[in-house]
Amino acid sequence: MQGSFENTLAEDETLSTFADGTSAVFENVDTRSNSLSELKEATTTIKEEQVLLDKKTSDKLPQVELDQLTTTIETLTASLDEYITHYESVLADQETYFTDLGKGEATYETLTTGMESINKQDAKTKELLLKLDKQLVEVQDSNKNTTASLNELNDDSK
């Protein structure tokens, strides 16, 4: 994003590519928006699988491990929802900012205020991503424990 932004500033003295939406920054925003849509679909799928997992439990399954896995998945999907909501706002704000830069009434303040806003949102994005990273590790650990218990159960039933 930074490179595209800097190239546009260097190559387009009138900033018309911001105004008409042809700057590479808009392609970058669109690409990230498409990725976010895919993440949204994946989160929905995880939630659907979570419901199925809850329905498939039985007395023979390792309930403690399944409960732990369920809890970690629920926490993860809640954080994914939080991230998606935040990042949708980030993308919309960035698109508005870049479009505003191309307007005739854009000033140095438009430039600096927008950069400050993007940097502030970026800090929040990084915070959410760190949280998600930790939760993904927890889900992986819970999944390993559940799988090990299920394998033990399977071995015992032979």
C-alpha angles and dihedrals in degrees: 000000000000092000093049091048093049092046091052092050091049098044103035111056093176093045088226091144088065090051096048096039096241097116114114089242089074091054088051091051091048092050092051090046090054090049089050090052089054090050089051090053091048091050090052090051091050090052091050091050089048090057090049091050091053091051095048097058120120139171091264094060123086097261098187092056093043091050090050091049091048092050094048092048091049090050091048095050091048089053091046089054090050091049093047093050091048095046094047086058091047092053093047091049092048092050091049091047094051092046090049090053089062094054119103093238093056113126138186086267090057088055097046097040090051092049091050090050092049091049092050091050090046090057090053091046091053091048091053092046092053089051091050091048091056092046092050089055089051091051091049091050092048090048091052091050093048092047091049091051091048091050090051090050090049092049091049092052093057 
